[in-house]
Structures are given as structure tokens and as C-alpha cells.
């Protein structure tokens, strides 16, 4: 992982922590695709790409909650 990837991973982890404590944000993110999630994260001040988010999902770092 290069420095750009490491920074994106850090931004993603910080965004996930932020979303975990914000009911408003969790509600807003529900059912969105990766591009929409990245756009909302960007609007919230977090910078990471779809590839970083996809990698986190594929490795099980980010998983959907069962309903």
C-alpha cells in the first residue's frame, strides 16, 4: 500500500467511525451504491475513492448489516 492508498484507507476508517455515531448519516447512506457513498463522504470532508471502499467491502472490513 503506497502513501496515497494509506491516506485513503485512513480517511475511510475515519468516515466509518463518523458514520457509526451519526444516525442521520447512517440513514442517508442506507441502500446507496459505492459512488453515492463516496460523494456523501466527500461532502462530509472525507477523501477516499470507490476502489478503497470496494477493497474494504471485499475484505470484510465493511459489511452490510442484516435487517
C-alpha positions as a Markdown table, in Angstrom:
| # | Residue | x | y | z |
|---|---|---|---|---|
| 1 | Unk | 0.0 | 0.0 | 0.0 |
| 2 | Unk | 1.5 | 3.3 | -1.1 |
| 3 | Unk | 1.1 | 6.6 | 0.9 |
| 4 | Unk | -1.9 | 7.6 | -1.2 |
| 5 | Unk | -3.6 | 4.3 | -0.5 |
| 6 | Unk | -2.7 | 4.5 | 3.2 |
| 7 | Unk | -4.2 | 8.0 | 3.4 |
| 8 | Unk | -7.4 | 6.9 | 1.6 |
| 9 | Unk | -7.7 | 4.0 | 4.0 |
| 10 | Unk | -7.3 | 6.3 | 7.0 |
| 11 | Unk | -9.9 | 8.6 | 5.6 |
| 12 | Unk | -12.3 | 5.7 | 5.0 |
| 13 | Unk | -11.7 | 4.4 | 8.6 |
| 14 | Unk | -12.4 | 7.9 | 10.0 |
| 15 | Unk | -15.5 | 8.3 | 7.8 |
| 16 | Unk | -16.8 | 4.9 | 9.1 |
| 17 | Unk | -16.3 | 5.9 | 12.7 |
| 18 | Unk | -18.0 | 9.2 | 12.0 |
| 19 | Unk | -21.0 | 7.4 | 10.3 |
| 20 | Unk | -21.2 | 5.0 | 13.2 |
| 21 | Unk | -22.1 | 7.7 | 15.6 |
| 22 | Unk | -24.4 | 9.7 | 13.3 |
| 23 | Unk | -27.9 | 8.3 | 12.9 |
| 24 | Unk | -28.6 | 10.9 | 10.3 |
| 25 | Unk | -25.6 | 9.8 | 8.2 |
| 26 | Unk | -26.4 | 6.1 | 8.6 |
| 27 | Unk | -29.9 | 6.7 | 7.4 |
| 28 | Unk | -28.6 | 8.7 | 4.5 |
| 29 | Unk | -26.2 | 6.0 | 3.5 |
| 30 | Unk | -28.6 | 3.2 | 3.6 |
| 31 | Unk | -29.0 | 1.4 | 0.3 |
| 32 | Unk | -26.7 | 3.6 | -1.7 |
| 33 | Unk | -24.1 | 2.4 | -4.2 |
| 34 | Unk | -20.4 | 3.0 | -3.8 |
| 35 | Unk | -20.3 | 6.1 | -5.9 |
| 36 | Unk | -23.0 | 7.7 | -3.9 |
| 37 | Unk | -21.3 | 6.8 | -0.6 |
| 38 | Unk | -18.0 | 8.3 | -1.8 |
| 39 | Unk | -19.9 | 11.5 | -2.9 |
| 40 | Unk | -21.5 | 11.9 | 0.5 |
| 41 | Unk | -18.2 | 11.2 | 2.3 |
| 42 | Unk | -16.6 | 13.9 | 0.1 |
| 43 | Unk | -19.3 | 16.3 | 1.1 |
| 44 | Unk | -18.7 | 15.4 | 4.8 |
| 45 | Unk | -14.9 | 16.2 | 4.3 |
| 46 | Unk | -13.5 | 12.7 | 3.9 |
| 47 | Unk | -11.4 | 11.8 | 0.8 |
| 48 | Unk | -11.3 | 8.3 | -0.5 |
| 49 | Unk | -12.2 | 6.6 | -3.7 |
| 50 | Unk | -14.6 | 3.9 | -4.9 |
| 51 | Unk | -11.6 | 1.5 | -5.2 |
| 52 | Unk | -10.7 | 2.0 | -1.5 |
| 53 | Unk | -14.3 | 1.4 | -0.5 |
| 54 | Unk | -14.7 | -1.6 | -2.7 |
| 55 | Unk | -11.5 | -3.1 | -1.3 |
| 56 | Unk | -12.8 | -2.7 | 2.2 |
| 57 | Unk | -16.1 | -4.4 | 1.3 |
| 58 | Unk | -14.3 | -7.3 | -0.4 |
| 59 | Unk | -12.0 | -7.9 | 2.6 |
| 60 | Unk | -14.9 | -7.8 | 5.0 |
| 61 | Unk | -13.8 | -4.6 | 6.7 |
| 62 | Unk | -17.1 | -3.0 | 5.7 |
| 63 | Unk | -20.1 | -5.2 | 5.6 |
| 64 | Unk | -23.8 | -4.6 | 5.4 |
| 65 | Unk | -25.8 | -5.2 | 8.5 |
| 66 | Unk | -28.6 | -7.8 | 8.3 |
| 67 | Unk | -32.0 | -6.3 | 8.5 |
